[in-house]
Amino acid sequence: MQHSHWDIFCAVVDNYGDIGVTWRLARQLASEHGIEVNLWVDDLRSFGHILPALDPKLPCQMVEGIRVLQWNTPLDQPYVAGEVLIEAFACELPDEVKQAVRDAAMPPCWLNLEYLSAEDWVEGCHGLPSFQPGGINKYFYMPGFSAATGGLICETGLFETRAAWQADSANKMALFQKLGLGGIQAEDKVISVFSYETEALPALCELWSEGQQRVHALIPKGRSFNSLKALLPCPVEALTPGQRIELGMLTLHVLPMTDQQGYDRLLWSCDFNIVRGEDSFLRAQWAARPFIWHIYQQEEDYHLVKLEAFMQLYCDNLASEIAECWRNLNLSFNQQQATAVQQHWQYMDSHAVPLLAHARQWPIDALKTTDLATRLVQFVKNSLR
Ligand SMILES: Cc1cn([C@H]2C[C@H](O)[C@@H](COP(=O)(O)OP(=O)(O)O[C@H]3O[C@@H](C)[C@H](O)[C@@H](O)[C@H]3O)O2)c(=O)[nH]c1=O
């Protein structure tokens, strides 16, 4: 008899995105689809940054209904083939697992969960099998924005919860206070910043510090601050959560890192979000607020192709003037063009109202009829038939 559990293997690369995506998926599969999930992770310490409830020293633990296992090489905890085996982002599965799959009387449905992209070719590759030694198929599961792709991770009821949160400004003020971010008034502009290093960031800070309105930039300790060293009173390593750095009309706040639900609420609470990678990029869209996407850099500037594909989609039904302005802002930020990013930010400020209206409509248009987890469960059912 086949075991009904699912295994997800995730290798943490150099950031939080791979584990961020797989953790969200694992949680949703368990809570909304009643699936028993084993999540194998090779770096629990990094995982602990976005899941403070985790004990990185434990080889096996239950967190929010998911069994989280330390993935060591060689594998030192037993793997038993279940109904589904997911290798996240083409991580190389342990030999012991591949052997167990070959030996299983009923092998699991084996999937490679790929990175999200808005490019056209994704539709053609989603669901394609690749024949593996032992006569088993491995399927490419491609997240994406169209109905013919694997979809986008989005929990049931998320938009309603977010709308209720945003309907009462007391929620954001209470959150800022809870996070130890002092001195923020309800009418101030609040911007979250979770980017990689870029020269665009000090340029924007300069603009904000000289503006008419009070601006608060909420920045977790890490890569964004590496680009702001010249503005800091101490080395980046010495910054402490809650610390404030006053620069004219701008206050830089050192943001404590929270779990993913906390980060979502932060995105809902800000007027503008600067996000990166894959997961925060999607969550900024679900926050229904305007954003800049600092895309993860790839060889030969391939990331700019991915950025272009997304921008085209996002701007599809946006008035051309506003679309151009938002595209230029994103491009100049990603290309570290200090003067251009300042100019485009100012243009964008003058289109704030329609841009916000677009950001509010976008999640509904982008999600289509079903989310990734629901499509994935259906995909597995179809391929096991
Ligand atoms: C700031 C913050 C983030 N987070 C979470 C949100 C996301 O799940 C995660 C960050 O992931 P991302 O936004 O994807 O950005 P990232 O840069 O950390 O991850 C990247 O890693 C590379 C290896 C991948 O190739 C990229 O595509 C990308 O996923 O951290 C929290 O939970 N709490 C926080 O306070």
The ligand as an SDF file (V2000), in Angstrom:
LIG
                    3D

 35 37  0  0  0  0  0  0  0  0999 V2000
   11.8680   40.5530    5.6870 C   0  0  0  0  0  0  0  0  0  0  0  0
   11.1750   39.2490    5.9590 C   0  0  0  0  0  0  0  0  0  0  0  0
   11.0630   38.2810    4.9860 C   0  0  0  0  0  0  0  0  0  0  0  0
   10.4080   37.1200    5.2440 N   0  0  0  0  0  0  0  0  0  0  0  0
   10.2970   36.0820    4.2150 C   0  0  0  0  0  0  0  0  0  0  0  0
    9.3940   36.3870    3.0740 C   0  0  0  0  0  0  0  0  0  0  0  0
    9.8910   35.3950    2.0510 C   0  0  0  0  0  0  0  0  0  0  0  0
    9.2890   34.1420    2.2810 O   0  0  0  0  0  0  0  0  0  0  0  0
   11.3860   35.3090    2.3480 C   0  0  0  0  0  0  0  0  0  0  0  0
   12.2300   36.0650    1.3300 C   0  0  0  0  0  0  0  0  0  0  0  0
   12.2340   35.4120    0.1090 O   0  0  0  0  0  0  0  0  0  0  0  0
   12.2540   36.1710   -1.2860 P   0  0  0  0  0  0  0  0  0  0  0  0
   11.3640   37.3080   -1.2110 O   0  0  0  0  0  0  0  0  0  0  0  0
   11.9710   35.1730   -2.3540 O   0  0  0  0  0  0  0  0  0  0  0  0
   13.7180   36.7650   -1.4490 O   0  0  0  0  0  0  0  0  0  0  0  0
   15.2010   36.1520   -1.2140 P   0  0  0  0  0  0  0  0  0  0  0  0
   16.1340   37.0270   -1.8790 O   0  0  0  0  0  0  0  0  0  0  0  0
   15.4420   35.9510    0.2110 O   0  0  0  0  0  0  0  0  0  0  0  0
   15.1830   34.7530   -1.9370 O   0  0  0  0  0  0  0  0  0  0  0  0
   15.7280   34.5220   -3.2120 C   0  0  0  0  0  0  0  0  0  0  0  0
   16.5070   33.3490   -3.0770 O   0  0  0  0  0  0  0  0  0  0  0  0
   17.1170   32.9440   -4.2690 C   0  0  0  0  0  0  0  0  0  0  0  0
   17.9980   31.7670   -3.9790 C   0  0  0  0  0  0  0  0  0  0  0  0
   16.0630   32.6470   -5.3030 C   0  0  0  0  0  0  0  0  0  0  0  0
   16.6290   32.2090   -6.4580 O   0  0  0  0  0  0  0  0  0  0  0  0
   15.2840   33.9190   -5.5470 C   0  0  0  0  0  0  0  0  0  0  0  0
   14.2790   33.7020   -6.5180 O   0  0  0  0  0  0  0  0  0  0  0  0
   14.6630   34.3770   -4.2660 C   0  0  0  0  0  0  0  0  0  0  0  0
   13.6230   33.5040   -3.9070 O   0  0  0  0  0  0  0  0  0  0  0  0
   11.5800   35.8540    3.6300 O   0  0  0  0  0  0  0  0  0  0  0  0
    9.8410   36.8750    6.4840 C   0  0  0  0  0  0  0  0  0  0  0  0
    9.1960   35.8240    6.6820 O   0  0  0  0  0  0  0  0  0  0  0  0
    9.9710   37.8160    7.4520 N   0  0  0  0  0  0  0  0  0  0  0  0
   10.6180   38.9950    7.2550 C   0  0  0  0  0  0  0  0  0  0  0  0
   10.6900   39.8010    8.1970 O   0  0  0  0  0  0  0  0  0  0  0  0
  1  2  1  0
  2  3  2  0
  2 34  1  0
  3  4  1  0
  4  5  1  0
  4 31  1  0
  5  6  1  0
  5 30  1  0
  6  7  1  0
  7  8  1  0
  7  9  1  0
  9 10  1  0
  9 30  1  0
 10 11  1  0
 11 12  1  0
 12 13  2  0
 12 14  1  0
 12 15  1  0
 15 16  1  0
 16 17  2  0
 16 18  1  0
 16 19  1  0
 19 20  1  0
 20 21  1  0
 20 28  1  0
 21 22  1  0
 22 23  1  0
 22 24  1  0
 24 25  1  0
 24 26  1  0
 26 27  1  0
 26 28  1  0
 28 29  1  0
 31 32  2  0
 31 33  1  0
 33 34  1  0
 34 35  2  0
M  END
$$$$
